[in-house]
Amino acid sequence: MRAAQIVLLLEYDGTRYHGFQWQAGLPTIQAELEQAVKKLCGQSSRVMAASRTDAGVHAKGQVLSFWAKSTLSTMTLVKALNYYLPGDIAVKEAYRVSNDFNVRRDVLSREYCYYILNSRTRSPFSKMFSLFIPKMLDIEAMNKACQLMQGKHDFISFVTSVDDIRNTVCHVYEAKVSQKGDFVIFHIEAHSFLPHQVRNTVGLLSRLGLGKIGVGDFYDIMEAKSLGLASPTAPARGLWLTKVNYSKPLGEWSENL
């Protein structure tokens, strides 16, 4: 039997993990998945992700791939992997894709949301999945800043380190702030992101929303192109990878297993 490339749609609570990528002696999403694949398929296989989320970051739309010799149906594969995975990681869908599909290279864009609990009182139910800010935020001003970010810009002001980064220019397709109940939600879509770019953006947007800086100050910081100028870095717990976009739905790259 020849090995086939399998793609999974994944959700996880990143609270207790040191990010997606494997790290020696530390709990990671990749390590848990590779252990589950080995238990199910009886062979080791490297798992690749569309986006390598940082420590404490969550996902509702992570996409990953691995190679394995398997004739299991979609439903069986999903149920079996979920049996071996811990409760804070769940496979939602599975597909067999063509050999030339690349889970990272073929990405058109990635979407992230950052959740802020903007309420007078904290909530024990959302403390691990959002940032609590009790003072009301100026969403209109935050959205004016979001408009400035759209398009191609050098976002070096929104990163604290450029180690191994050759290009700090990113194309942001959409950035906006909305309110749903007690939550203020920052949504951003881009082809790719720099390390901690979204969390540094949220930190600066929060200062703007609280009236500590103006829209002009936000623009000046972005245009200064000065390493680490945007601050503070918002905590990882409010950040979610919500969707990875390809030129067509995952189901159309493949036949169901």
Secondary structure, 3 states (H helix, E strand, C coil): CCCEEEEEEEEECCCCCCCCCCCCCCCCHHHHHHHHHHHHHCCCCCCEECCCCCCCCEEEEEEEEEEECCCCCHHHHHHHHHHHCCCCEEEEEEEEECCCCCCCCCCCEEEEEEEEECCCCCCCCCCCCCEECCCCCCHHHHHHHHHHHCEEEECHHHCCCCCCCCCCEEEEEEEEEEEECCEEEEEEEECCCCCCHHHHHHHHHHHHHCCCCCHHHHHHHHHHCCCCCCCCCCCHHHEEEEEEECCCCHHHHEECC
